[in-house]
Amino acid sequence: MGAGHGHRLHFHGHSPIHRAPAHLKLLALLGFMLVVVATPGAWWPAFVVEALVLLTVIGVSRVPVTYLAPRMVIELPFAAFALLMPFVAEGPRIEVLGLEVSELGLDAGLTLLAKGSIGVLASLTLAATTEPQDVLRGLDRLGMPDLIVSIMGFMIRYVDVVTGELSRMLVAMRSRGCDPRSPRQWPALARAMGALFIRSYERGERVHLAMLSRGYDGSLPR
């Protein structure tokens, strides 16, 4: 039931960005994202400036771009949606690379792609330069309710435990000739997911009872 206390997104370092207080980095990320979201779609020079500011922070943090780039795959569904917008949106049509697309859809898609890419990269930079426990302490210092901070802490603590158990279940299925990727094996995969949910729920109950027996009163000790 053990799991590491680090996180796979964190990049160990000793840069000024790494050493900055977590609550200040959270406030900086929030303010930066509000500026990015509020930037009008036609202001492309503003997006360039925001991207340069973010790249400067990444350079100061000394987190390799090659470390962050593969982790931006989380943005692919949003990127796919942004690329589809010029083709499904209505309005005046223009020709781009031999294809007829909506002008309004093209502007909206490019704006969504720019804002999404900057936002994802900024979030990854925070995760790469801040330990999860420091993020929780920063949220607590900023006045986040104790219950939410506790839930997030347990999520960080046990997500590796649950994913590790899922990996072992998939290995056991494959060793018995069951390929979880095959549609014909999806009923077996669904039963495995149900069993994983029940095990996780029971583990949560045991952990909660153990905490109550040790004097848990709704807030974790600081």
VOGULO-729796 format. One record per atom (N, C-alpha, C, CB): x, y, z. Coordinates in steps of 0.02 Angstrom, whole numbers, padded with zeros to 5 digits, always signed. Glycine has a CB too. Example, Ala and Ser with C-alpha at 12.3 -4.5 7.8 and 13.67 -1.06 7.14 Angstrom:
+00660-00284+00390
+00615-00225+00390
+00660-00165+00390
+00565-00224+00452
+00642-00112+00354
+00684-00053+00357
+00645+00002+00394
+00704-00030+00286
//
This chain:
+00041-00060+00000
+00000+00000+00000
+00043+00063+00000
-00047+00000+00060
+00107+00054-00004
+00150+00112-00005
+00156+00143-00072
+00217+00093+00019
+00176+00206-00073
+00185+00243-00135
+00232+00299-00121
+00117+00269-00163
+00268+00322-00174
+00316+00375-00166
+00281+00441-00151
+00358+00382-00227
+00316+00485-00118
+00287+00550-00100
+00299+00602-00154
+00315+00574-00034
+00345+00588-00201
+00355+00634-00256
+00301+00626-00309
+00424+00624-00286
+00307+00664-00362
+00259+00659-00415
+00296+00656-00481
+00209+00718-00414
+00267+00619-00528
+00301+00608-00591
+00308+00672-00632
+00263+00556-00632
+00268+00723-00618
+00274+00786-00654
+00328+00832-00627
+00208+00822-00654
+00350+00818-00565
+00399+00863-00534
+00469+00851-00560
+00398+00855-00458
+00504+00906-00575
+00573+00902-00597
+00617+00931-00543
+00583+00941-00665
+00659+00889-00514
+00700+00911-00457
+00750+00965-00480
+00738+00852-00425
+00753+01019-00443
+00799+01073-00459
+00806+01121-00401
+00775+01110-00521
+00852+01169-00409
+00866+01218-00356
+00865+01289-00384
+00934+01203-00324
+00824+01300-00435
+00820+01366-00465
+00779+01413-00421
+00788+01362-00536
+00783+01479-00435
+00741+01526-00397
+00667+01510-00402
+00753+01597-00421
+00645+01483-00459
+00574+01465-00467
+00557+01406-00421
+00557+01447-00540
+00602+01358-00415
+00591+01302-00370
+00587+01325-00297
+00647+01250-00377
+00629+01374-00279
+00633+01395-00209
+00579+01445-00190
+00700+01425-00195
+00544+01473-00239
+00492+01523-00224
+00435+01491-00184
+00464+01554-00289
+00405+01528-00137
+00349+01501-00098
+00292+01478-00143
+00323+01553-00049
+00263+01421-00125
+00211+01391-00167
+00150+01437-00174
+00190+01323-00138
+00130+01471-00119
+00071+01512-00124
+00081+01571-00172
+00051+01538-00055
+00142+01596-00175
+00156+01650-00223
+00154+01625-00295
+00225+01682-00209
+00179+01564-00306
+00176+01536-00373
+00104+01522-00393
+00217+01471-00376
+00063+01500-00347
-00008+01489-00363
-00043+01554-00381
-00044+01455-00303
-00029+01607-00343
-00058+01672-00359
-00033+01698-00426
-00042+01723-00304
+00032+01688-00440
+00059+01710-00504
+00027+01672-00562
+00136+01701-00505
+00018+01606-00553
-00014+01566-00606
-00086+01589-00616
-00013+01491-00587
-00123+01601-00562
-00192+01623-00568
-00196+01690-00604
-00224+01628-00499
-00154+01738-00584
-00155+01803-00617
-00135+01799-00690
-00109+01850-00581
-00084+01757-00705
-00062+01750-00774
-00117+01720-00817
+00001+01705-00777
-00151+01669-00791
-00204+01636-00829
-00264+01682-00839
-00227+01572-00794
-00279+01724-00790
-00333+01773-00800
-00316+01821-00856
-00346+01811-00734
-00254+01842-00860
-00233+01886-00914
-00238+01850-00981
-00161+01911-00903
-00216+01787-00984
-00219+01749-01046
-00291+01740-01069
-00185+01681-01038
-00334+01721-01023
-00404+01709-01041
-00438+01774-01063
-00442+01678-00982
-00420+01830-01032
-00451+01894-01048
-00423+01925-01112
-00442+01942-00991
-00370+01897-01140
-00340+01925-01200
-00387+01914-01260
-00271+01894-01214
-00407+01967-01295
-00450+01957-01354
-00417+01915-01407
-00471+02025-01383
-00458+01881-01446
-00431+01835-01496
-00389+01869-01550
-00487+01799-01528
-00402+01932-01564
-00367+01966-01618
-00300+01994-01596
-00409+02021-01646
-00285+01992-01533
-00224+02022-01507
-00167+01970-01510
-00234+02048-01435
-00144+01952-01568
-00091+01902-01573
-00025+01926-01544
-00081+01883-01645
-00006+01991-01549
+00055+02012-01515
+00053+02001-01440
+00068+02086-01529
-00007+02006-01410
-00013+01994-01338
+00001+01920-01322
-00083+02013-01313
-00024+01875-01365
-00009+01804-01354
+00065+01790-01360
-00048+01761-01404
+00099+01824-01407
+00171+01815-01414
+00208+01839-01351
+00197+01854-01476
+00187+01896-01324
+00218+01922-01263
+00207+01873-01205
+00191+01992-01246
+00146+01848-01198
+00131+01801-01144
+00172+01737-01151
+00056+01785-01143
+00179+01713-01212
+00219+01653-01223
+00293+01666-01206
+00212+01629-01295
+00318+01725-01224
+00388+01741-01208
+00398+01747-01133
+00408+01807-01242
+00350+01776-01097
+00355+01780-01024
+00358+01710-00994
+00295+01819-00994
+00315+01665-01018
+00314+01597-00993
+00379+01561-01009
+00255+01558-01022
+00405+01569-01070
+00468+01537-01088
+00526+01564-01047
+00482+01547-01163
+00522+01628-01029
+00574+01657-00986
+00573+01624-00917
+00565+01733-00980
+00513+01615-00889
+00507+01581-00824
+00534+01510-00829
+00433+01580-00801
+00519+01475-00884
+00544+01407-00893
+00620+01407-00897
+00513+01374-00956
+00647+01458-00932
+00720+01462-00937
+00753+01475-00869
+00740+01517-00984
+00722+01518-00828
+00749+01531-00761
+00744+01469-00718
+00712+01589-00728
+00690+01430-00726
+00681+01369-00686
+00728+01313-00706
+00610+01346-00691
+00758+01319-00765
+00804+01269-00791
+00770+01200-00799
+00865+01263-00746
+00705+01201-00811
+00670+01139-00828
+00675+01129-00903
+00594+01141-00804
+00703+01074-00927
+00712+01065-00999
+00645+01065-01036
+00749+00999-01014
+00644+01098-01094
+00584+01098-01135
+00567+01026-01156
+00592+01143-01196
+00619+00986-01165
+00608+00916-01184
+00573+00877-01129
+00674+00882-01202
+00576+00902-01068
+00540+00871-01012
+00467+00890-01012
+00573+00890-00945
+00452+00952-01031
+00383+00976-01030
+00345+00957-01093
+00382+01051-01022
+00379+00957-01151
+00343+00946-01214
+00305+00880-01217
+00393+00949-01271
+00335+00823-01197
+00296+00761-01201
+00234+00761-01156
+00340+00702-01183
+00236+00800-01103
+00180+00801-01056
+00123+00846-01079
+00204+00823-00988
+00133+00881-01135
+00080+00923-01162
+00031+00883-01205
+00110+00979-01203
+00041+00817-01208
-00007+00776-01246
-00076+00779-01215
+00017+00703-01248
-00080+00800-01152
-00146+00807-01120
-00189+00857-01157
-00138+00828-01047
-00158+00900-01196
-00195+00952-01233
-00223+00927-01298
-00150+01012-01245
-00206+00867-01320
-00225+00843-01386
-00301+00845-01399
-00200+00772-01396
-00343+00824-01352
-00416+00829-01366
-00438+00900-01380
-00456+00801-01308
-00411+00949-01342
-00430+01018-01353
-00401+01043-01420
-00406+01062-01296
-00341+01021-01437
-00311+01041-01501
-00352+01013-01559
-00238+01017-01505
-00374+00951-01552
-00415+00921-01605
-00481+00960-01614
-00431+00847-01590
-00511+00980-01558
-00573+01019-01562
-00560+01087-01595
-00603+01029-01492
-00503+01119-01577
-00487+01184-01606
-00475+01178-01681
-00425+01213-01572
-00444+01123-01703
-00431+01114-01775
-00495+01099-01814
-00381+01058-01785
-00546+01072-01780
-00609+01058-01813
-00654+01119-01820
-00646+01003-01776
-00644+01168-01777
-00688+01227-01776
-00692+01263-01843
-00666+01275-01723
-00637+01273-01880
-00643+01307-01945
-00688+01271-01994
-00575+01317-01975
-00695+01206-01986
-00734+01167-02035
-00807+01161-02015
-00704+01098-02041
-00823+01167-01952
-00893+01158-01930
-00927+01224-01914
-00895+01113-01869
-00889+01277-01904
-00919+01342-01886
-00952+01373-01948
-00866+01390-01856
-01001+01417-01935
-01034+01453-01989
-01004+01522-01997
-01109+01457-01975
-01028+01557-02049
-01003+01624-02061
-00967+01629-02127
-00958+01646-02006
-00936+01687-02141
-00900+01696-02204
-00845+01644-02213
-00870+01767-02208
-00838+01620-02275
-00788+01568-02289
-00728+01599-02324
-00819+01512-02333
-00669+01573-02307
-00607+01592-02339
-00569+01529-02358
-00563+01638-02293
-00521+01536-02402
-00482+01478-02425
-00413+01479-02392
-00476+01479-02503
-00396+01424-02360
-00332+01417-02326
-00301+01351-02348
-00339+01420-02248
-00243+01355-02381
-00208+01295-02405
-00253+01251-02449
-00183+01254-02345
-00292+01284-02490
-00336+01248-02535
-00399+01222-02505
-00299+01192-02564
-00412+01237-02440
-00472+01215-02406
-00516+01274-02389
-00455+01175-02342
-00581+01266-02397
-00628+01319-02380
-00650+01312-02308
-00689+01318-02428
-00635+01362-02267
-00651+01358-02196
-00687+01421-02175
-00586+01348-02155
-00717+01418-02117
-00752+01476-02089
-00701+01524-02059
-00803+01454-02035
-00708+01587-02077
-00661+01637-02051
-00669+01645-01976
-00672+01705-02086
-00731+01647-01952
-00743+01653-01880
-00718+01591-01843
-00817+01666-01866
-00731+01532-01873
-00708+01470-01842
-00632+01465-01840
-00735+01411-01879
-00599+01491-01892
-00526+01490-01893
-00497+01534-01838
-00500+01512-01961
-00525+01594-01830
-00502+01638-01777
-00515+01608-01708
-00535+01707-01783
-00575+01580-01699
-00591+01550-01634
-00548+01489-01620
-00665+01531-01632
-00535+01448-01671
-00493+01389-01661
-00422+01407-01644
-00494+01346-01722
-00393+01456-01679
-00324+01476-01665
-00320+01508-01596
-00299+01526-01718
-00370+01547-01577
-00370+01578-01510
-00374+01525-01456
-00429+01627-01503
-00418+01476-01466
-00424+01422-01417
-00359+01383-01412
-00482+01374-01435
-00327+01369-01468
-00265+01332-01468
-00210+01371-01433
-00243+01316-01539
-00206+01437-01445
-00154+01478-01413
-00165+01482-01338
-00153+01549-01443
-00226+01497-01317
-00240+01502-01245
-00231+01435-01210
-00311+01528-01233
-00254+01381-01242
-00247+01315-01212
-00174+01295-01205
-00283+01264-01252
-00134+01307-01257
-00063+01288-01254
-00026+01327-01200
-00030+01299-01322
-00039+01392-01196
-00006+01432-01144
-00028+01410-01074
-00023+01507-01154
-00093+01396-01067
-00118+01374-01001
-00090+01307-00979
-00192+01371-01003
-00089+01259-01026
-00062+01193-01009
+00012+01198-00992
-00072+01144-01066
+00050+01236-01031
+00122+01242-01019
+00135+01277-00952
+00156+01280-01076
+00094+01328-00936
+00103+01362-00871
+00088+01315-00813
+00057+01424-00868
+00036+01275-00820
+00019+01227-00767
+00073+01174-00759
-00048+01193-00781
+00100+01150-00814
+00154+01101-00810
+00216+01131-00779
+00170+01074-00880
+00229+01195-00792
+00286+01228-00762
+00279+01231-00686
+00296+01298-00791
+00218+01248-00663
+00205+01248-00591
+00216+01178-00561
+00134+01273-00576
+00189+01127-00595
+00196+01058-00570
+00268+01036-00570
+00153+01011-00611
+00306+01058-00619
+00376+01037-00625
+00421+01071-00574
+00402+01051-00694
+00400+01128-00548
+00443+01166-00502
+00417+01166-00430
+00450+01237-00526
+00362+01130-00417
+00332+01132-00350
+00312+01061-00330
+00271+01179-00348
+00335+01039-00272
+00314+00974-00247
+00240+00975-00230
+00356+00955-00185
+00205+00919-00240
+00133+00917-00225
+00116+00939-00153
+00106+00847-00236
+00156+00917-00105
+00142+00937-00036
+00151+01012-00026
+00187+00899+00012
+00198+01043-00063
+00205+01115-00059
+00145+01151-00089
+00269+01137-00094
+00117+01122-00143
+00057+01152-00172
+00000+01150-00122
+00037+01114-00236
-00007+01094-00086
-00060+01088-00036
-00050+01139+00020
-00063+01018-00007
+00013+01146+00042
+00026+01196+00095
+00012+01267+00070
+00098+01190+00119
+00028+01279+00006
+00013+01344-00023
-00061+01358-00026
+00043+01350-00092
-00101+01308-00046
-00173+01316-00047
-00201+01328+00023
-00207+01255-00079
-00173+01292+00072
-00195+01301+00141
-00179+01372+00165
-00162+01250+00187
-00121+01397+00146
-00101+01464+00167
-00144+01517+00134
-00027+01476+00151
-00170+01502+00074
-00213+01549+00039
-00285+01547+00062
-00210+01536-00036
-00300+01503+00110
-00367+01501+00138
-00413+01450+00107
-00397+01566+00132
-00386+01402+00070
-00428+01349+00043
-00459+01309+00100
-00389+01303-00004
-00523+01290+00096
-00554+01251+00150
-00515+01188+00166
-00626+01234+00132
-00512+01171+00231
-00473+01113+00252
-00496+01048+00219
-00477+01106+00327
-00562+01041+00210
-00588+00980+00181
-00563+00970+00110
-00664+00981+00182
-00563+01023+00070
-00540+01018+00001
-00465+01002-00001
-00554+01083-00038
-00426+01035+00042
-00354+01022+00045
-00342+00949+00065
-00319+01070+00094
-00380+00924+00112
-00372+00854+00134
-00389+00806+00078
-00416+00840+00194
-00443+00819+00042
-00462+00775-00014
-00408+00775-00067
-00529+00798-00044
-00381+00833-00083
-00328+00837-00134
-00266+00800-00110
-00311+00910-00150
-00251+00806-00045
-00193+00771-00018
-00200+00696-00023
-00182+00791+00054
-00259+00670-00006
-00270+00598-00012
-00269+00575-00085
-00337+00579+00020
-00294+00617-00129
-00293+00600-00200
-00221+00593-00224
-00329+00653-00242
-00178+00641-00206
-00107+00637-00226
-00074+00576-00194
-00070+00701-00206
-00092+00562-00132
-00059+00507-00096
-00078+00439-00124
-00078+00510-00022
-00141+00431-00144
-00166+00364-00161
-00176+00353-00236
-00229+00351-00126
-00167+00404-00277
-00177+00393-00349
-00126+00343-00376
-00171+00460-00387
-00063+00346-00350
-00013+00298-00373
-00029+00228-00347
+00056+00319-00349
-00059+00223-00288
-00079+00158-00262
-00132+00126-00306
-00105+00164-00189
-00183+00165-00324
-00238+00139-00365
-00214+00122-00435
-00296+00190-00368
-00174+00166-00466
-00149+00152-00533
-00102+00092-00533
-00113+00213-00561
-00064+00084-00479
-00021+00024-00473
-00062-00039-00470
+00024+00029-00413
-00117-00038-00432
-00161-00096-00427
-00194-00110-00495
-00214-00085-00373
-00213-00057-00531
-00241-00066-00597
-00191-00098-00644
-00265+00001-00625
-00128-00077-00641
-00076-00107-00683
-00068-00181-00669
-00010-00071-00673
-00070-00199-00605
-00063-00270-00588
-00124-00310-00612
-00056-00279-00512
-00183-00281-00610
-00242-00315-00635
-00238-00326-00711
-00306-00276-00617
-00213-00276-00747
-00206-00282-00819
-00154-00335-00837
-00187-00215-00850
-00100-00338-00799
-00049-00389-00810
-00079-00459-00799
+00012-00379-00765
-00120-00465-00746
-00152-00530-00732
-00200-00549-00788
-00189-00527-00665
-00236-00500-00816
-00282-00514-00871
-00244-00537-00933
-00324-00453-00887
-00189-00503-00948
-00150-00521-01007
-00118-00590-00999
-00096-00469-01022
-00097-00606-00937
-00066-00672-00925
-00116-00729-00934
-00037-00674-00856
-00180-00712-00934
-00233-00762-00944
-00263-00759-01014
-00288-00754-00892
-00227-00725-01059
-00248-00721-01129
-00302-00671-01143
-00271-00787-01150
-00313-00623-01099
-00365-00572-01108
-00332-00506-01126
-00408-00564-01043
-00345-00481-01186
-00317-00418-01208
-00367-00362-01192
-00302-00419-01285
-00352-00318-01143
-00400-00266-01123
-00416-00218-01179
-00373-00227-01064
-00374-00214-01231
-00387-00167-01285
-00437-00194-01336
-00323-00149-01320
-00451-00259-01334
-00497-00289-01381
-00569-00275-01360
-00484-00365-01387
-00613-00252-01407
-00683-00240-01388
-00718-00302-01361
-00721-00214-01448
-00696-00361-01383
-00728-00422-01359
-00713-00435-01285
-00707-00481-01400
-00660-00404-01260
-00641-00413-01190
-00664-00356-01145
-00566-00420-01184
-00702-00310-01173
-00725-00253-01133
-00771-00273-01076
-00762-00203-01178
-00814-00324-01083
-00852-00345-01023
-00808-00367-00965
-00899-00402-01042
-00754-00404-00981
-00707-00423-00928
-00672-00362-00899
-00656-00474-00954
-00655-00315-00942
-00622-00253-00918
-00670-00213-00874
-00599-00210-00978
-00734-00212-00893
-00783-00176-00852
-00790-00208-00783
-00852-00175-00886
-00790-00275-00780
-00793-00308-00715
-00731-00293-00673
-00800-00384-00724
-00672-00289-00707
-00611-00272-00672
-00614-00201-00644
-00550-00280-00718
-00642-00154-00683
-00649-00085-00658
-00696-00082-00599
-00674-00039-00714
-00750-00123-00601
-00795-00125-00544
-00762-00152-00482
-00856-00167-00560
-00721-00204-00491
-00685-00231-00434
-00635-00181-00407
-00648-00296-00454
-00602-00143-00452
-00554-00092-00430
-00590-00038-00391
-00517-00062-00490
-00649-00018-00413
-00687+00033-00377
-00705+00009-00306
-00751+00052-00415
-00728-00053-00301
-00747-00080-00236
-00686-00083-00190
-00779-00150-00243
-00629-00106-00216
-00568-00109-00175
-00547-00040-00152
-00511-00143-00215
-00551+00009-00197
-00531+00077-00179
-00578+00106-00127
-00531+00123-00241
-00643+00092-00134
-00692+00117-00085
-00679+00085-00017
-00764+00102-00108
-00667+00020-00016
-00653-00014+00048
-00588+00012+00079
-00650-00090+00038
-00538+00024+00037
-00476+00052+00064
-00488+00120+00095
-00422+00057+00009
-00528+00161+00062
-00544+00227+00090
-00580+00221+00157
-00587+00266+00042
-00625+00173+00163
-00659+00163+00227
-00610+00142+00282
-00714+00109+00220
-00564+00097+00265
-00515+00075+00315
-00469+00133+00336
-00472+00017+00288
-00448+00173+00287
-00405+00229+00303
-00442+00280+00347
-00379+00264+00239
-00506+00292+00331
-00545+00339+00371
-00554+00315+00443
-00613+00351+00338
-00568+00251+00451
-00576+00224+00518
-00510+00228+00557
-00601+00151+00515
-00455+00214+00522
-00389+00218+00555
-00375+00290+00576
-00334+00193+00508
-00394+00339+00535
-00384+00409+00553
-00427+00428+00613
-00400+00454+00493
-00490+00406+00613
-00533+00423+00670
-00506+00393+00735
-00604+00397+00658
-00478+00333+00731
-00451+00302+00791
-00389+00338+00817
-00434+00229+00778
-00360+00381+00774
-00300+00419+00794
-00316+00493+00807
-00247+00414+00740
-00381+00508+00815
-00400+00575+00835
-00414+00623+00778
-00348+00603+00876
-00429+00598+00718
-00444+00643+00661
-00508+00681+00675
-00450+00603+00595
-00505+00748+00667
-00563+00790+00682
-00586+00830+00622
-00547+00837+00739
-00566+00810+00561
-00587+00844+00501
-00534+00886+00469
-00645+00887+00516
-00478+00897+00502
-00423+00936+00472
-00358+00900+00488
-00421+01009+00499
-00314+00899+00438
-00250+00866+00447
-00201+00911+00485
-00220+00846+00379
-00156+00883+00523
-00107+00924+00559
-00060+00959+00510
-00067+00881+00609
-00042+01020+00527
+00003+01059+00483
+00075+01048+00504
-00015+01134+00486
//
